[in-house]
């Protein structure tokens, strides 16, 4: 009978609730004039020690998991609830989100959730005043339903691959990096948080207070793979366009192509081929003391020179590093290096002058 199922439901919520206020709020919504009786039953479990609560919860889940249709379906029919937000939460977000954050995440997918209706239907339960969960015994029921389709990671990358601040911000958040803000501003024109605050990455990601939210319909692992493949492809194009010989590999730590070679004067050189990168120190310090060239597929900015000039005395290793901006659209290369390193970089410059690009040398 429905009353027996609701009694089990109430006891289950008593086993997961963290506050009595949450029980009172939900029971008034779900059970109406029977809320008091249901609350008394729930409090019998709520007052137990943790181990006892776990045992009761497991017992209830084992009993309800096969009777969910009888408990939930009549409510769904009467309330007319859209299950998409519940399915997105179950499959992609996970249990135990704060309600305000849950609403924000779901809004990024184009869906809205009515918490009170979810509570009435028994699809959601408050465990405290600000947090909701989906009951465990709904697992089999929800697994029979198809969630909304996830976004295509490759399309996200390739549709925005020529927008340097978009793509560098995307890599930063999807890989959980903490780049140097001064480097990002100098080389890409604005900071990561500025790009997010402007709405540039909607609906992929957005700022929410101090947090960065990523659209739940994005498979983050798939997106990292798409980014790596796109960067590898672009890095190989850079290698080909600069007529570089030597051994190439894609470094999955740096997410950049790396070309190991010797110059015409038989001196070793490591060329980092980065269509874009949020990393700076990690690349500079990869092979400390070894001559290197960092090729970036971005247009030249005067702010790059200003940044490197400020870093010059803090980072002696920069004396052996040349930064190269490669603007293929205008067939223009800017080679940025320390003026004291001119003798060290002469054969590196020879490589650039052998290409089809016009070369502008910038010293600092």
N, C-alpha and C positions, 0 to 999 in steps of 0.2 A: 504494500500500500504506500501511497505518496507520503503519508504521515511518518511511516517508519523510515523511509529514505531521507526525509528532511531531518529526522532526529539524528540519524547517522551523520548527515551533512553538518548539523549544528555542533555535534561533538567533535567532528574533524576540525572545524574552525577553532574550537576551543583548544585543540592541541597545537595549533600553529600561531595563534594570536599572541601578540606581545603586550597588548593593553586591553582592559575591559571596555574602554571607550570605543575601540574598533568593533568589538562584538555588538555593543548596543546600537551603534550606527547602522551596521549591516543587518542586524536582525529586525530592526524597525522597518527597514526597506523590504526585506525579503519575506518576513513572516507576518507582518501587520499586527493584528490583535493577539497573535500567539507568540509574539516576541519574548514576553516575560517568561513563559514556560520553556521556550527554547534556550533562553539565556541561562536559566537555572541548570539545564542539562549540560550546556557548554561549560559552565563554570566548574562542574564536577571534574572535568578533564583539565581545564585551565589551571586549577589549583594543584595538580599533581606535580611531582618532581620530573625532571627532564627525561630520565630513562623510562619512567612510566608513561609519559606523554608519547614517546616514540613507539612504544609497544601498542598503545591504543590506536595511534595514527596508522600504523602498519595494518592492524586488524581491520580498521574501517576501510582503508584503501583496497584491501583484498576483497572486501564484501561489495563495495560500491563500484569497482571498476567494471563489473559485468552488468550493472543495473543503471548505468548513466543515462541511457536513452529514456528510461521511465522517469528519471528525475529532471532532466534538462529539457528534453524536446517539447513538452507541453508549455514550458515557460518561453522557449524561443518562439514558438508559434504565436503566443499571445503578445509578446513584446516586439516582434518583428526586428530582431537584432541582426545587424550585419556582422558576420563572423570574421571578416577579413582582418580587422584590427586584433582580434583575439589570436588568430592563426599566426599573424606576423609576430606578435608578442611571444607566442609559444615556440615557434620555429627559429626566430632570428634574434629576438631581444633577450629572452630569458626571464626567469622569475625574480621577484623581489625588487622591482624598480620603484622609485618614488613616482607618485602619480603625475607630478608636474613634468618630470623628465620623460616619463612614458608618453604623455600627450605630445611633447615636443618631438620625440623620435618618430611617433606615428604620423605626425603632421608632415614630416619629411617624405613619407611614402605616399602622401595624398589622402590619408585616412584620418578620421577623427574617432575618438573613443568616448562613449558615455559610461563613465565609471559606475554610476548608480544603476543603470540598466544592466550592466555586467554583473553587479552584485545581486540584483533581483533575480537574474537568470541562474545564479550559482556558478557563473563562469569566472568571476573574480571574487576575491575575499580580501578585505583589509586586514593586515596583521598589526598595523598601528594607524594613527590618523593620516599618515602621509604615504604609506606603502601598500601595494596590493600584490597578491600572488594568484596564480591559476592553480586550483587544486590538483594534486598528483593523480587522483583517480580519473581525471579527464584525459589522461595521456592516450589511451587506446582510442577513445572517441575522436580526439583531434587528429590522431595519426591517420584516420580514414579519410580526412578531408585534405584537399590540395591547397596549399598556401599560395598567395599571390606570387607571380614569377619574379625572380631576382633580376636586377639590372645587368645589362651586358657590360662586363668589365672592359673588354677590348674597345667597344664603342666609346666609353668614357675617356679612355686614353687617347685613341686616335682622333677623336673629334676635337680634342683640346691640345694636341701635341705641339702646336706652334704657338701656343699662349704660354710663354715661359714662366710667368708668375703663377698661373693656374697649375701647371704641371709640377713645378718645384714645391708648391704648397701641398699638392696632392701626395707627392712622395713623402714629404715631411710627416704628414699626419698618418698615412697608411702604414708607414714603417716605424712610427713612434719615435722620430728623431727630435733632437733638440739643437737645431743649428744656431750659429752665431748670428744674432739679429743684424749686426753691422754689416756682415758679409752679404746677407740676403738683400738688404736695402741697397747696398752699393752695386751689386751685380744684377739685381732684378727690378729695382726701382721702388719697391715697397716691401714692408715686412709681412711675415706670414699671418700674424693676427689681423693686420690691416686688410689683407686680401680676404680673409674669412669674414671679417666684420662688414665688408662691403657687399657681401652676398655673392661674390664671384664664383664660389664653388657650389652654390645651390643647384640642384637638391642633393648633391653628393655629400657635402659636409657644411656645418655651420657652427658658429660660436654660440655657446649657451652658458652665460656667466663666464667663469674661468675655464670651462670645459669645452672641448671640441667634440661635437656629436657627428657620427658618421651614419648615413642612411642605412637603416637595418636591412634594406633589400639589396645591399651590396655585399658580395662575398669578398671579404678583405684579402683572403689568400689568393683568390683568383685575380684580384686587382693588382696585387704585388707581382704576380707572375706576368700579367699584361704589361706592367710598367717595365719590368726587367727585359722582356722580349722587345719592347719598343726601343728601349735605350740601347740594347745590343745591336739591333738593326741600324739605328741611327749612328751608333759609334762605328760600325763597319763602313757606313757610307762616308763618314769623316775620314777614316783611314784610307779609303780608296781615293777620295777627292784630294787628299794631301800626298798621294802616291807614296805612302809609307810602306817600307818593307819591314821585315822582322817578324817576331812571333806575337800573335794577338791572342788575348783571352778576355773573357768577361768576368770581372771581379764582383762576386755576389755580395761581398761585404760593403764595397764602395758603391755598387750599382753603377759602375762605369767600365767602359772598355779600357784595357791596358795593353799597350804595344811596347814590347821590349826590343830594342834595336841598337845598332851602332851608327854613329854619324859618319860622314865622309872622311873624317880624320881619325876614324877607328876608336872614338871615345863612346862609352856606353850612354844610353839615354832611355829613360822610361817616359813614355807618352801616355797620359791619362786622357782618354777620349770620352768626354762627358757632354752629351747634347744639352743636358742641364744637370745640376747637382745642388742639393742643399748643404753638402759637406764642404768643408774647407780645411780645417786642421787635420782631419783624418787622412785626407789625400796628401797634404803637404808632409805629414809625418810618416806616411806609409813606408817609404824607404829613406830614412833620415840620412842626409848627407849625400845622396845620389842625385845627380842632375836629372831634372824632370821638366816636362812640359805639360801643362794642363790646358787642354783644348776644350773650350766651351762653345756650344752652338747658340750663342746669344749675341746681340748687338753691343758694340762698345759704348760704355758710359764713362764720363769723366770721373764719376764718383768711385769707379773701380780703382783709379790711380790714387785718389785721395785716401781710400781705405788702406791700400797696400803701403802707402807712404807712412801711415800711422802705425801699421804693423811692423814696419821694417826693423825698428830697433828692439821690438819685443820678441821677434822671431828671426834669429840669425839664419835659420834654415832656408828662408825665402831667397837668400842670395843665390841659391842653386835652382830656383824655380822660375820658369817663364810661364806667364799666363797668356793664352792666345784666345781671342774671340774670333769666331768664324761666322761671318754673315754671308751665307751662300747666296741670298737674294741679290745682294749688291756686289758679290764677288770681291769681298774686302776682308782682310785679316789685320787685326791689331795685335802686335806682339809687345807685351808689357813685361819689363824686367828691370832690375836694378842697374843703374848706370855704372856702378863699380864692378858689375859682372859682365861687362861687354866682351872681354876676352874669353870668358867662360862660355858665352852664348853664341859666339860667332858661327860655329859650325851648325848650331841649332837653327840659326837664322838662314843659313844656306839651304836647309831643307825647305823652309817656307818660301824662299825666293825661287825655288825650282818649281813651285806649283803654278796653277793658272790664275791665282789670286793676286790682287794688288796688296802689298804689305806696308803697313804703317808701323814704325817702331816708336814705342812710348817708353821712356825711361823715367825712373823715379828715385 
